[in-house]
Amino acid sequence: MAHKYNKLANTRILVFGGSAGIGYAVAEGSLASHAAVIITASSDTKLEASTSQLRADFPGAEVSGYVCSLSSLDDLEVNILNVLKQAGKVDHVVYTAGDSHVPTPIAEMTIAHALDAMRIRYFGALMLAKHLPEYLTSKTCACSLTVTTSFAVDRATGGWPAEQSTTMAIKGLMETLAIDLRPIRVNAVGPGVVLTKTFEGYLKPEELEALVERQANGGTLTGEVARPEGIAEAYLWVMRDRGVTGTQVFSDSGAKFVDTGLRGAG
């Protein structure tokens, strides 16, 4: 009866932001669990490279993908809807889409900066949830939506008010959606500091090197720098477990108890 534990086998999983980082690792983990995977990327080049690598690593697996630009609030909703229409019916959707965003202190804050901080991570998840039920294989607890927050949602660090409050907004959205979309399950995963290309967008090489060293030497309770394939396990779990909904899961290496070394952290 071991098959009863392989709950993702023969399901279809759509991963927004699945061309790199945590999203790519979720796609890998889903394929390893014998699911069919659809990913999105912001460009044709990224999409081709990622889908080709996934097919090479998982011969015979069903892998497809679509370009989905989330760079503008004006067409964000229609682009997400187009992906849903092209992908067809799916069992689970994971939303890991994000961008490299430079934290801005409150003294330099503008409305435009605050909206930009929320554009992909919050408004993208919101518009996805609006249209998703129609494109799920069933409106039951067998299907799920998993969004992405951050360890920062549970620990105020200072220095990045728009970014941190965005993670809190996503948590509130997840909890509301768990009620509004029931029995479809909605959860959130809160990673800690994970070595992805996102950090390269706003940290200088020497800052990134210092962050890695700090994480490995007292910056975590685990004594290790988190990797995407580790965080992916949290997403796989909440998809598998039909009893989990309205829940935020942390895979943060104990970040709430330590100084992460991030800019603005106290």
Secondary structure, DSSP 4 states (H G I P E B T S, - for coil): -GGGG-TTTT-EEEEETTTSHHHHHHHHHHHHTT-EEEEEESSHHHHHHHHHHHHHHSTT--EEEEE---S-TTTHHHHHHHHHHHH-SBSEEEE----------GGG--HHHHHHHHIIIIIHHHHHHHHGGGGBS-SSTT-EEEEE--GGGGS--SS-HHHHHHHHHHHHHHHHHHHHTTTSEEEEEEE-SB-STTGGGTS-HHHHHHHHHHHHTTSSSSSS-B-HHHHHHHHHHHHH-TT--S-EEEESTTGGGS----TT--
